[in-house]
Amino acid sequence: MKVAGYDQRPDYSRMGLSLLIASSLILAIRTARWPATLEESVVSPELDQEIDYSVLLATRVLSRLLKEKESMFPSRREARYVPEEDENPA
């Protein structure tokens, strides 16, 4: 197989940090008025629900931006291969 050209594709391996930061910001904004407590052993279903919702929102926004504004994000070149004359593409 030989390289016929290159395609620019989003570098998904570098998107995790963006998703983490976005979901953390959403969570911080949504819980800013909550009273500050330092009880690590207490289970908080409300906080778990807010975390899940923050990740969902950040994922949806990132997905939409990738779909419509792909050039905003880091990209990498991926080789596009074609079979040579003596190779069977099957």
Order of alpha helices (4+ residues) and beta strands (2+ residues): beta-alpha-alpha-beta
